[in-house]
Protein backbone atom coordinates (compact mmCIF):
# COMPACT_ATOMS: atom_id res chain seq x y z
CA UNK A 1 0.00 0.00 0.00
CA UNK A 2 1.34 3.41 -0.96
CA UNK A 3 1.96 5.88 1.85
CA UNK A 4 2.50 9.60 1.29
CA UNK A 5 4.79 11.59 3.56
CA UNK A 6 3.46 14.66 5.35
CA UNK A 7 5.91 17.50 4.76
CA UNK A 8 4.87 19.04 8.09
CA UNK A 9 6.30 16.07 9.99
CA UNK A 10 9.59 16.34 8.16
CA UNK A 11 9.75 20.10 8.74
CA UNK A 12 9.19 19.52 12.45
CA UNK A 13 12.12 17.08 12.62
CA UNK A 14 14.43 19.46 10.75
CA UNK A 15 13.40 22.35 12.98
CA UNK A 16 13.97 20.35 16.19
CA UNK A 17 17.54 19.59 15.11
CA UNK A 18 18.30 23.06 13.77
CA UNK A 19 16.94 24.91 16.81
CA UNK A 20 18.27 22.42 19.36
CA UNK A 21 15.12 21.17 21.08
CA UNK A 22 11.39 20.46 21.10
CA UNK A 23 10.44 23.67 22.90
CA UNK A 24 12.42 25.90 20.54
CA UNK A 25 10.99 24.06 17.56
CA UNK A 26 7.48 24.61 18.90
CA UNK A 27 8.16 28.36 19.23
CA UNK A 28 9.67 28.55 15.74
CA UNK A 29 6.80 26.64 14.12
CA UNK A 30 4.12 28.39 16.20
CA UNK A 31 2.94 25.02 17.56
CA UNK A 32 2.45 23.57 21.00
CA UNK A 33 5.17 21.31 22.37
CA UNK A 34 2.77 18.33 22.59
CA UNK A 35 2.03 18.80 18.88
CA UNK A 36 5.75 18.68 18.12
CA UNK A 37 6.06 15.47 20.15
CA UNK A 38 3.09 14.00 18.28
CA UNK A 39 4.80 14.71 14.96
CA UNK A 40 7.87 12.82 16.15
CA UNK A 41 5.74 9.86 17.25
CA UNK A 42 4.13 9.75 13.81
CA UNK A 43 7.56 9.68 12.21
CA UNK A 44 8.55 6.84 14.55
CA UNK A 45 5.51 4.91 13.38
CA UNK A 46 6.68 5.48 9.82
CA UNK A 47 10.24 4.20 10.31
CA UNK A 48 9.32 1.53 12.87
CA UNK A 49 11.77 2.75 15.52
CA UNK A 50 12.97 5.67 17.59
CA UNK A 51 13.92 8.95 15.95
CA UNK A 52 15.94 10.11 18.96
CA UNK A 53 18.25 8.09 21.21
CA UNK A 54 18.03 10.82 23.84
CA UNK A 55 16.05 14.02 24.23
CA UNK A 56 16.47 17.01 26.48
CA UNK A 57 19.80 18.83 26.79
CA UNK A 58 21.75 15.84 25.44
CA UNK A 59 19.45 15.34 22.44
CA UNK A 60 20.80 12.71 20.07
CA UNK A 61 19.33 11.18 16.94
CA UNK A 62 19.25 7.43 16.48
CA UNK A 63 21.00 6.02 13.42
CA UNK A 64 17.60 5.62 11.70
CA UNK A 65 16.66 9.13 12.81
CA UNK A 66 19.85 10.56 11.35
CA UNK A 67 19.13 8.94 7.99
CA UNK A 68 15.55 10.23 8.11
CA UNK A 69 16.88 13.72 8.87
CA UNK A 70 19.00 13.76 5.71
CA UNK A 71 15.99 12.92 3.53
CA UNK A 72 13.79 15.33 5.48
CA UNK A 73 16.19 18.21 4.83
CA UNK A 74 16.22 17.49 1.10
CA UNK A 75 12.44 17.23 0.88
CA UNK A 76 11.79 20.37 2.95
CA UNK A 77 14.39 22.20 0.88
CA UNK A 78 12.72 21.18 -2.39
CA UNK A 79 9.28 22.06 -1.02
CA UNK A 80 10.42 25.54 0.02
CA UNK A 81 12.28 26.08 -3.23
CA UNK A 82 9.17 25.28 -5.25
CA UNK A 83 6.84 27.35 -3.06
CA UNK A 84 9.29 30.25 -3.12
CA UNK A 85 9.48 30.13 -6.90
CA UNK A 86 5.69 30.00 -7.29
CA UNK A 87 5.14 32.80 -4.79
CA UNK A 88 8.12 34.90 -5.81
CA UNK A 89 6.26 38.22 -5.69
CA UNK A 90 5.96 38.41 -1.92
CA UNK A 91 7.12 41.67 -0.29
CA UNK A 92 9.95 41.80 2.22
CA UNK A 93 13.60 40.75 2.16
CA UNK A 94 14.33 37.05 1.85
CA UNK A 95 17.78 35.89 2.95
CA UNK A 96 18.80 32.44 1.74
CA UNK A 97 21.85 30.84 3.35
CA UNK A 98 23.34 27.41 2.73
CA UNK A 99 25.22 25.37 5.31
CA UNK A 100 27.13 22.21 4.41
CA UNK A 101 25.77 19.13 6.20
CA UNK A 102 29.08 18.60 8.01
CA UNK A 103 28.77 22.08 9.54
CA UNK A 104 25.08 21.82 10.47
CA UNK A 105 25.87 22.16 14.19
CA UNK A 106 26.46 25.88 13.50
CA UNK A 107 22.80 26.36 12.54
CA UNK A 108 21.10 27.05 15.92
CA UNK A 109 23.43 29.91 16.78
CA UNK A 110 23.55 31.28 13.25
CA UNK A 111 19.76 31.29 12.86
CA UNK A 112 19.30 32.97 16.23
CA UNK A 113 21.77 35.76 15.43
CA UNK A 114 20.46 36.34 11.92
CA UNK A 115 16.90 36.50 13.23
CA UNK A 116 17.93 39.11 15.81
CA UNK A 117 19.72 41.21 13.19
CA UNK A 118 16.98 40.97 10.54
CA UNK A 119 13.64 40.63 12.34
CA UNK A 120 11.65 41.83 9.30
CA UNK A 121 13.31 39.41 6.87
CA UNK A 122 12.43 35.84 5.96
CA UNK A 123 15.36 33.48 6.57
CA UNK A 124 15.75 30.39 4.41
CA UNK A 125 18.40 27.76 5.14
CA UNK A 126 19.36 24.96 2.78
CA UNK A 127 21.71 22.12 3.68
CA UNK A 128 23.54 19.72 1.41
CA UNK A 129 27.01 18.83 0.18
CA UNK A 130 29.55 21.54 -0.61
CA UNK A 131 29.50 21.16 -4.40
CA UNK A 132 25.70 21.52 -4.63
CA UNK A 133 25.66 24.55 -2.32
CA UNK A 134 28.48 26.21 -4.26
CA UNK A 135 26.48 25.76 -7.47
CA UNK A 136 23.46 27.40 -5.83
CA UNK A 137 25.55 30.42 -4.79
CA UNK A 138 26.99 30.73 -8.31
CA UNK A 139 23.48 30.60 -9.76
CA UNK A 140 22.24 33.27 -7.33
CA UNK A 141 19.69 30.93 -5.73
CA UNK A 142 21.56 31.26 -2.41
CA UNK A 143 22.88 34.54 -1.02
CA UNK A 144 25.76 32.81 0.75
CA UNK A 145 26.92 29.37 1.88
CA UNK A 146 29.15 28.12 4.68
CA UNK A 147 31.49 25.46 3.26
CA UNK A 148 34.43 23.37 4.52
CA UNK A 149 36.62 24.58 1.68
CA UNK A 150 39.36 27.09 0.95
CA UNK A 151 38.41 30.42 -0.65
CA UNK A 152 38.67 30.43 -4.44
CA UNK A 153 37.36 33.87 -5.37
CA UNK A 154 37.77 37.47 -4.14
CA UNK A 155 34.24 37.38 -2.68
CA UNK A 156 34.96 34.34 -0.50
CA UNK A 157 35.65 34.96 3.19
CA UNK A 158 37.69 32.44 5.17
CA UNK A 159 36.08 32.47 8.62
CA UNK A 160 38.58 30.06 10.14
CA UNK A 161 40.21 26.67 10.30
CA UNK A 162 38.51 23.82 12.14
CA UNK A 163 40.88 21.39 13.87
CA UNK A 164 40.32 17.65 13.48
CA UNK A 165 40.78 14.86 16.05
CA UNK A 166 40.25 11.09 16.30
CA UNK A 167 37.44 9.54 18.36
CA UNK A 168 36.40 5.99 19.19
CA UNK A 169 36.92 2.97 21.43
CA UNK A 170 40.63 2.20 22.13
CA UNK A 171 40.05 -1.55 21.62
CA UNK A 172 39.32 -0.90 17.93
CA UNK A 173 42.93 0.21 17.44
CA UNK A 174 44.08 -3.37 18.00
CA UNK A 175 42.30 -4.70 14.93
CA UNK A 176 44.42 -5.42 11.86
CA UNK A 177 42.38 -3.26 9.49
CA UNK A 178 41.18 -0.21 11.39
CA UNK A 179 37.34 0.00 11.35
CA UNK A 180 36.23 3.46 10.25
CA UNK A 181 32.88 5.20 10.80
CA UNK A 182 32.71 8.15 8.44
CA UNK A 183 30.52 10.26 6.18
CA UNK A 184 29.70 9.47 2.58
CA UNK A 185 31.49 11.15 -0.26
CA UNK A 186 31.90 13.94 -1.35
CA UNK A 187 32.63 15.41 2.10
CA UNK A 188 36.11 16.62 3.04
CA UNK A 189 36.23 14.67 6.31
CA UNK A 190 36.04 11.39 4.39
CA UNK A 191 38.87 12.37 2.06
CA UNK A 192 40.98 13.68 4.94
CA UNK A 193 40.51 10.41 6.87
CA UNK A 194 41.69 8.37 3.91
CA UNK A 195 44.66 10.66 3.22
CA UNK A 196 45.93 10.47 6.81
CA UNK A 197 45.71 6.67 7.00
CA UNK A 198 47.25 6.13 3.59
CA UNK A 199 50.14 8.47 4.47
CA UNK A 200 51.24 6.07 7.26
CA UNK A 201 50.27 2.85 5.40
CA UNK A 202 47.66 1.98 8.04
CA UNK A 203 45.20 -0.63 6.67
CA UNK A 204 41.56 0.34 7.19
CA UNK A 205 38.02 -0.68 6.29
CA UNK A 206 34.76 1.28 6.36
CA UNK A 207 32.25 -0.22 8.80
CA UNK A 208 29.72 2.65 8.73
CA UNK A 209 28.91 5.35 6.18
CA UNK A 210 26.48 8.12 7.07
CA UNK A 211 25.03 11.05 5.19
CA UNK A 212 25.61 13.39 8.15
CA UNK A 213 27.69 13.78 11.28
CA UNK A 214 24.89 12.86 13.70
CA UNK A 215 24.79 9.32 12.31
CA UNK A 216 28.59 9.03 12.36
CA UNK A 217 28.62 10.18 15.99
CA UNK A 218 25.98 7.59 16.90
CA UNK A 219 27.96 4.84 15.16
CA UNK A 220 31.13 5.98 16.89
CA UNK A 221 29.49 5.90 20.33
CA UNK A 222 28.16 2.41 19.56
CA UNK A 223 31.67 1.12 18.87
CA UNK A 224 31.16 0.50 15.16
CA UNK A 225 34.33 2.34 14.18
CA UNK A 226 36.92 5.05 14.75
CA UNK A 227 36.16 8.51 13.32
CA UNK A 228 38.07 11.61 12.33
CA UNK A 229 35.80 14.48 13.36
CA UNK A 230 36.06 18.06 14.50
CA UNK A 231 37.94 18.71 17.72
CA UNK A 232 35.27 19.31 20.32
CA UNK A 233 33.08 16.37 19.23
CA UNK A 234 33.58 15.05 22.76
CA UNK A 235 31.51 17.93 24.10
CA UNK A 236 29.12 18.17 21.14
CA UNK A 237 28.17 14.49 20.89
CA UNK A 238 29.67 12.78 23.94
CA UNK A 239 32.42 10.95 22.03
CA UNK A 240 35.60 9.45 23.43
CA UNK A 241 38.83 11.09 22.16
CA UNK A 242 41.76 8.87 21.20
CA UNK A 243 45.33 9.71 22.15
CA UNK A 244 47.21 11.43 19.31
CA UNK A 245 49.98 8.78 19.45
CA UNK A 246 47.45 6.07 18.54
CA UNK A 247 46.77 7.37 15.03
CA UNK A 248 48.31 9.76 12.49
CA UNK A 249 48.88 12.93 14.48
CA UNK A 250 49.89 15.39 11.80
CA UNK A 251 48.40 18.82 12.34
CA UNK A 252 45.30 18.76 10.16
CA UNK A 253 42.49 21.27 9.96
CA UNK A 254 39.75 22.11 7.52
CA UNK A 255 39.30 25.65 6.17
CA UNK A 256 35.79 27.04 6.61
CA UNK A 257 34.67 29.61 4.05
CA UNK A 258 31.64 31.82 3.57
CA UNK A 259 30.99 31.82 -0.17
CA UNK A 260 29.04 34.90 -1.23
CA UNK A 261 26.83 35.43 -4.29
CA UNK A 262 27.72 38.24 -6.67
CA UNK A 263 24.46 40.10 -5.97
CA UNK A 264 24.93 40.30 -2.18
CA UNK A 265 25.71 43.76 -0.78
CA UNK A 266 28.61 44.39 1.60
CA UNK A 267 26.30 45.32 4.47
CA UNK A 268 24.57 41.95 4.37
CA UNK A 269 27.90 40.14 3.99
CA UNK A 270 29.13 41.87 7.15
CA UNK A 271 25.89 40.92 8.91
CA UNK A 272 26.29 37.23 8.08
CA UNK A 273 29.95 37.27 9.14
CA UNK A 274 29.01 38.91 12.44
CA UNK A 275 26.31 36.29 13.07
CA UNK A 276 28.84 33.53 12.36
CA UNK A 277 31.35 35.13 14.70
CA UNK A 278 28.80 35.28 17.53
CA UNK A 279 27.56 31.73 16.89
CA UNK A 280 31.07 30.27 16.91
CA UNK A 281 31.76 31.88 20.28
CA UNK A 282 29.10 29.60 21.81
CA UNK A 283 30.40 26.32 20.35
CA UNK A 284 32.65 23.91 22.29
CA UNK A 285 34.95 23.35 19.32
CA UNK A 286 38.58 24.14 18.62
CA UNK A 287 38.29 26.82 16.00
CA UNK A 288 40.56 29.63 14.96
CA UNK A 289 38.63 32.22 12.99
CA UNK A 290 40.09 35.30 11.37
CA UNK A 291 37.94 37.73 9.41
CA UNK A 292 39.18 41.21 8.49
CA UNK A 293 35.56 42.09 7.67
CA UNK A 294 34.48 41.82 11.27
CA UNK A 295 37.81 42.51 12.96
CA UNK A 296 37.61 39.44 15.19
CA UNK A 297 40.12 36.75 15.99
CA UNK A 298 38.49 33.79 17.74
CA UNK A 299 40.43 30.98 19.32
CA UNK A 300 38.07 28.52 20.97
CA UNK A 301 39.03 25.25 22.59
CA UNK A 302 36.69 22.52 23.88
CA UNK A 303 34.90 23.64 27.01
CA UNK A 304 36.37 27.13 26.97
CA UNK A 305 34.48 30.38 27.30
CA UNK A 306 35.17 32.97 24.66
Secondary structure, DSSP 8 states (H G I E B T S, - for coil): ------HHHHHHHHHHHHHTSHHHHHHHHT--HHHHHHHHHHHHHHHTS-SEEE-GGG-EE-HHHHHHHHHHHHHHHHHHHHHHHHTTT--S-EEEEEEEGGGGGGHHHHHHHHHHHTTTSEEEEEEE-HHHHHHHHHHTSSSEEEESS---STT-EEEEEEEEEEES-GGGGGSSSEEEEEE-TT-HHHHHHHHHHHHTT--EEEEEEESSHHHHHHHHHTTS-BEEEETTHHHHH---B--GGGS-----EEEEEEEE-TT--HHHHHHHHHHHHHHHHTS-S-EEEEETTTTEEEEE-TT---
